[in-house]
Amino acid sequence: MKKPIIFILIFTFAMSFTACEDYLDIVPDERPTDEDAFRSPNAALGYLYSIYGYIPNQRHSFSIDLLTSDEVVTAFEHENWAQFPRGEYTASNPVISYWNDLYKGIRQAYIFKSNIDSVEGIEQSTKNQYKAEADFLIGYFHFLLLRMYGPVVIADKQFDINMPAEDYPLRATYDESVDFIAGKLDEAAQGLPMEQTSSSDFGRATSVIAKSIKARMLLYAASPLFNGGGANNSSLFNGFTDHDGNQLISTSYEEAKWQRAADANKEAIDIALAAGNRLYANSDYDSEFPEDPIEKDLRYVYVDKQTDELIWAETRREGVYAFQNKSTPFIPGTSWNGVAPTLTILESFYSENGLPIDKDPEYDYQGRYNIDSTALGNTLSLNLNREPRFEAWISYHNDYYEIIRDDQKRIVTNYRRNDDEGIQGRSNNYSPTGYLNKKGVAPLLDQSRLQVSVNYPWPVIRLAELYLNYAEALIETGQNLNTAKEYIDKVRVRAGIPTIDEAWAPIGGANDQETLREIVRQERTIELYLENHRFWDLRRWQIADQYLDTKAKGMNIQGETDEEFFQVTEVKFPRNFSQRNYLMPIPQAEVNKNELLIQNPGY
């Protein structure tokens, strides 16, 4: 069912702030004795909305996981978030930390649950739904903590803020944390609607959202980082124990965790389909470009506010110094020309035959760095004969970028030193790799002045993720591999490439676990590009050190001619990753408050 989307009150409190204290001014002191917060139905609803405000804003650059992996490198290395790819964060200076704010949100949710029944003028059924939303937020906030820090301090009730230090709760094991969160999300799902029927409620919790978050969490829990290092038992956490010697993250591999993840993702898929979610396709969006219908679908897959694919979305409005304007070709004072895909990601996209470019016998892999000619001018051979997602989401030299500029609806981009999109003499607002991102940029974005003319909800969960989650879990069980291929193929076919069996047939097929593992991971890398996933995927697969400890590469942006520009060049910005970076540090100030709180390894 298509759902018209408006940007609702739930998230607007947090629109332009980084700390929760700033956007909770509508809520009095968070003590249950404070009468103002529950003086009326509207005040109580405002209090519930403010709890949603603790959700980190995933679409802005101060998010920990948007621009901080190896997908892109930007011209904005002076911003705080850039300390993450450089490995410049510590327990004393965590740079971006959600620990305190998420626990504040959990506390507020318990306060809300304790007081909502006392509010007159609200139907009991509505109160029950409100409490289910609070339970969902408790579970979700714990999941965000789990994903970032590993084993959490389980807050299973509202703790007395004046409790003595010796009574402070300690970290549970990772598996205990998972079970608590799964239970809380299941409990919440029972009291939540399957979908929000009013457009003004878009963004509030539903049973589909709760089941989808549970499914994602169980996928993470089954992954090598948290599951004994995978089938080869290469755990990074030997000796990571509490004061009683309990192993906080298991060092033993359990295949059953993958089956649990598969079951949860299938359940989430089934309920999402029942609620009307579908892969976005056959767009009738009223825009002239992209001309190719498949590329148009891919460009609008979540930019279209009428999409059925979004299960949950971030509805805070985008600022003028945020993602879209940072991605678009340079105009002084209007757009910042700085979100640049890396060579690693560029080479991850498939050939037009749906095969990795180094495996496709019809693709000239050895000659990919040659100069080739097109109707628009010279470009790199690497940019040609690629799948529709590459064309839809990547801007390269002598290619169209579909945006509105003056009376044009698309422009040709050029990235040599002295070109319009080149570095010229700037120290900022340039593409460090000679490419720009187009994904998540609306083709109807109007750059005539400093504005965000097209706002849309940012994807937190969409159906394609659940399909790939389910496929990955099935592959790792080693069973139902054909079913896994079916769900990957749903994403591939929408992307305009052949099915796995069709694509791999010329090179011997793809029927074993190892090959399908590589395929599903590459599909995630492509399909979920720049949607806050790869930062976590590389970590949970326990391969982040292979990708995040090396400088990015692109074209020679100082080159003034084609011959100079089309040279693979290392980007100057440092990149560092060590074993400790698989988990984020608990803020040292919190450890200092509670000497029994175990810090993560390496910090």
Rosetta blueprint (number, residue, H / E / L):
1 M L
2 K L
3 K L
4 P L
5 I L
6 I L
7 F L
8 I L
9 L H
10 I H
11 F H
12 T H
13 F L
14 A L
15 M L
16 S L
17 F L
18 T L
19 A L
20 C H
21 E H
22 D H
23 Y H
24 L L
25 D L
26 I L
27 V L
28 P L
29 D L
30 E L
31 R L
32 P L
33 T L
34 D L
35 E L
36 D H
37 A H
38 F H
39 R L
40 S L
41 P H
42 N H
43 A H
44 A H
45 L H
46 G H
47 Y H
48 L H
49 Y H
50 S H
51 I H
52 Y H
53 G L
54 Y L
55 I L
56 P L
57 N L
58 Q L
59 R L
60 H L
61 S L
62 F L
63 S L
64 I L
65 D L
66 L L
67 L L
68 T L
69 S L
70 D L
71 E L
72 V E
73 V E
74 T E
75 A L
76 F L
77 E L
78 H L
79 E L
80 N H
81 W H
82 A H
83 Q H
84 F L
85 P L
86 R L
87 G L
88 E L
89 Y L
90 T L
91 A L
92 S L
93 N L
94 P L
95 V L
96 I L
97 S L
98 Y L
99 W H
100 N H
101 D H
102 L H
103 Y H
104 K H
105 G H
106 I H
107 R H
108 Q H
109 A H
110 Y H
111 I H
112 F H
113 K H
114 S H
115 N H
116 I H
117 D H
118 S H
119 V L
120 E L
121 G L
122 I L
123 E L
124 Q H
125 S H
126 T H
127 K H
128 N H
129 Q H
130 Y H
131 K H
132 A H
133 E H
134 A H
135 D H
136 F H
137 L H
138 I H
139 G H
140 Y H
141 F H
142 H H
143 F H
144 L H
145 L H
146 L H
147 R H
148 M H
149 Y H
150 G L
151 P L
152 V L
153 V E
154 I L
155 A L
156 D L
157 K L
158 Q L
159 F L
160 D L
161 I L
162 N L
163 M L
164 P L
165 A H
166 E H
167 D H
168 Y L
169 P L
170 L L
171 R E
172 A L
173 T L
174 Y H
175 D H
176 E H
177 S H
178 V H
179 D H
180 F H
181 I H
182 A H
183 G H
184 K H
185 L H
186 D H
187 E H
188 A H
189 A H
190 Q H
191 G H
192 L L
193 P L
194 M L
195 E L
196 Q L
197 T L
198 S L
199 S H
200 S H
201 D H
202 F L
203 G L
204 R L
205 A L
206 T L
207 S H
208 V H
209 I H
210 A H
211 K H
212 S H
213 I H
214 K H
215 A H
216 R H
217 M H
218 L H
219 L H
220 Y H
221 A H
222 A H
223 S L
224 P H
225 L H
226 F H
227 N L
228 G L
229 G L
230 G L
231 A L
232 N L
233 N L
234 S L
235 S L
236 L L
237 F L
238 N L
239 G L
240 F L
241 T E
242 D L
243 H L
244 D L
245 G L
246 N L
247 Q E
248 L L
249 I L
250 S L
251 T L
252 S L
253 Y L
254 E L
255 E L
256 A H
257 K H
258 W H
259 Q H
260 R H
261 A H
262 A H
263 D H
264 A H
265 N H
266 K H
267 E H
268 A H
269 I H
270 D H
271 I H
272 A H
273 L H
274 A H
275 A L
276 G L
277 N L
278 R L
279 L L
280 Y L
281 A L
282 N L
283 S L
284 D L
285 Y L
286 D L
287 S L
288 E L
289 F L
290 P L
291 E L
292 D L
293 P H
294 I H
295 E H
296 K H
297 D H
298 L H
299 R H
300 Y L
301 V L
302 Y L
303 V L
304 D L
305 K L
306 Q L
307 T L
308 D L
309 E L
310 L E
311 I E
312 W E
313 A E
314 E E
315 T L
316 R L
317 R L
318 E L
319 G L
320 V L
321 Y L
322 A L
323 F H
324 Q H
325 N H
326 K H
327 S H
328 T L
329 P L
330 F L
331 I E
332 P L
333 G L
334 T L
335 S E
336 W L
337 N L
338 G L
339 V E
340 A E
341 P E
342 T L
343 L H
344 T H
345 I H
346 L H
347 E L
348 S L
349 F L
350 Y L
351 S E
352 E L
353 N L
354 G L
355 L L
356 P L
357 I L
358 D L
359 K L
360 D L
361 P L
362 E L
363 Y L
364 D L
365 Y L
366 Q L
367 G L
368 R L
369 Y L
370 N L
371 I E
372 D E
373 S E
374 T E
375 A L
376 L L
377 G E
378 N E
379 T E
380 L E
381 S H
382 L H
383 N H
384 L L
385 N L
386 R E
387 E L
388 P H
389 R H
390 F H
391 E H
392 A H
393 W H
394 I E
395 S E
396 Y L
397 H L
398 N L
399 D E
400 Y E
401 Y E
402 E L
403 I L
404 I E
405 R E
406 D L
407 D L
408 Q E
409 K L
410 R L
411 I E
412 V E
413 T E
414 N L
415 Y L
416 R L
417 R L
418 N L
419 D L
420 D L
421 E L
422 G L
423 I L
424 Q L
425 G L
426 R L
427 S L
428 N L
429 N L
430 Y L
431 S L
432 P L
433 T L
434 G L
435 Y L
436 L E
437 N E
438 K L
439 K L
440 G L
441 V L
442 A L
443 P L
444 L L
445 L L
446 D E
447 Q L
448 S L
449 R L
450 L L
451 Q L
452 V L
453 S L
454 V L
455 N L
456 Y L
457 P L
458 W E
459 P E
460 V E
461 I E
462 R E
463 L H
464 A H
465 E H
466 L H
467 Y H
468 L H
469 N H
470 Y H
471 A H
472 E H
473 A H
474 L H
475 I H
476 E H
477 T H
478 G L
479 Q L
480 N L
481 L H
482 N H
483 T H
484 A H
485 K H
486 E H
487 Y H
488 I H
489 D H
490 K H
491 V H
492 R H
493 V H
494 R H
495 A L
496 G L
497 I L
498 P L
499 T L
500 I H
501 D H
502 E H
503 A H
504 W H
505 A H
506 P H
507 I H
508 G L
509 G L
510 A L
511 N L
512 D L
513 Q H
514 E H
515 T H
516 L H
517 R H
518 E H
519 I H
520 V H
521 R H
522 Q H
523 E H
524 R H
525 T H
526 I H
527 E H
528 L L
529 Y L
530 L L
531 E L
532 N L
533 H L
534 R H
535 F H
536 W H
537 D H
538 L H
539 R H
540 R H
541 W L
542 Q L
543 I L
544 A H
545 D H
546 Q H
547 Y H
548 L H
549 D L
550 T L
551 K L
552 A L
553 K E
554 G E
555 M L
556 N L
557 I L
558 Q L
559 G L
560 E L
561 T L
562 D H
563 E H
564 E H
565 F H
566 F L
567 Q L
568 V L
569 T E
570 E E
571 V L
572 K L
573 F L
574 P L
575 R L
576 N L
577 F L
578 S L
579 Q H
580 R H
581 N H
582 Y H
583 L L
584 M L
585 P L
586 I L
587 P L
588 Q H
589 A H
590 E H
591 V H
592 N H
593 K H
594 N L
595 E L
596 L L
597 L L
598 I L
599 Q L
600 N L
601 P L
602 G L
603 Y L
